[in-house]
Amino acid sequence: MTIPNLLTLLRLVLIVPFCFFVTGGLQWDVMALLTFIVAASTDWFDGYYARRFKQTSDAGKLLDPLADKLLVATAFIAFAADHVVQLPVWSVVVIMGREFLITGLRALISSKGGEVMAADTLGKAKTVAQMACILIFLVGRAPNSTAFLNLGKAVYALAVFLTLLSGAEYLWRYRVMLMESFKANPEQ
């Protein structure tokens, strides 16, 4: 097992305490913020380490975005239910729907013998915007933090836009393989 894969697994494990803290009420926000910072920083470190020391792996290409998606989904679901942030449920469904769709597309590509697709620049920008707005919301849930909440909602709107744009870009890039997968397979 490589160090980047261990860091990704750590991020997956940290989702559990993060979920507890982010849904536990405002008194747990500092712990939620610290846990999220540690979890999100493992994303940067595992990517850097994997590239720097040539330790990329197919498992890492699959698990790294999955860990990101679970961390982000946990936060956005909590913020949709939160009485302070109140994210629109439809926008969280759009984000999660895109993530499920692209994860399924990755699995399809892999099953067809294609190379597991790593995140591209647009996908990485989407992830940065999502994580940035989560950090802002964790700070902005404090009393009298209207400016932070407004900033968080603006960054969240950007994250929703980038989520849709990057999802459309992936679908366009792999449209031929995707359309081929809808054809009947007479051998089965």
Secondary structure, DSSP 8 states (H G I E B T S, - for coil): --HHHHHHHHHHHHHHHHHHHHHS-GGGHHHHHHHHHHHHHHHHHHHHHHHHTT---HHHHHHHHHHHHHHHHHHHHHHHH-TTT---HHHHHHHHHHHHHHHHHHHHHHHTT-------HHHHHHHHHHHHHHHHHHHHTSTT-HHHHHHHHHHHHHHHHHHHHHHHHHHHHTHHHHHHHTS--TT-
